[in-house]
Amino acid sequence: MNQPAPQLASPTRTFTQLLSSTRRGARLARLLAVTQLQSWGAGSDLTERAEIVVAELAANAVLHGRLPGRCFRLTLAFDPSAGHLGVEVTDSRGDLLPHIPPMDTDPLHPCGRGLFLVATLADHWDCVPYPPSGKTVRAALSTP
């Protein structure tokens, strides 16, 4: 007797790319993330928020996590059935950890505003060591 195969949940889709630690590499990270999410059929709200998060994390990797001759890595993990997206940016500077400056910091100070955006747009973000000497900044986003 033939029975239909059980429906499996859609698998998590992943994308990983090494990029040069330059402004061009950061820009390419943003463009690749948008293109990949659109090809996976992610909603526009999730894609737009992810675009900003990737842009900020990639810019931070280039500005604060760069070591000469070393790249940074962008990783996306999208679970369409759960509407969940994981964004990871790994760089070579584990000694410089990201932090959001205190609220009383000069609003014209050029650093720290990007992480405010990440904290606002992501459900959660954190930073973990990437041995032997790097770090990975992770952000989790979900559909509303």
C-alpha positions, 0 to 999 in steps of 0.5 A: 500500500502506497502512502504519501511521504511525510512533509518535511519542514523546509531546511535552513538555507545557508550562505557564507562568503569571505570578503575583503576588509575594505569599504568595497567588501562591506558594500558587497556584503550588503548587496550579497545579503539582499540578493540572497534573501530575495532569492530565498523568498524572504519577506521585504520587511525581513530583507530590509532590516537584514540589509541594515544589520549586515551593512552595520556589522560589515562596516564595523568589521572593516573599520574596527576588526581589520588586520592587514591581509585578512578578510571578514566572513559573512554568514546568513542562515535562513529558516523560512518555516520559522521566519528566522534569520541568523546573521554572523560577521566574523573578523580577525580582531578578537581583542576589540569587542563591540559595545554600545556607548552610554546614552550620554555620549556626544550624539555627534561622536562618529562611533557607536550609532551603528550598534544602536541600529543593530540592537533596534532592528534585531531580536537579539545580538551578541559577540562570541570569540572566534579562535584563535584570535577573532570574533563573530558578531551575531544577530537574530532577526525574525518576521513579525 
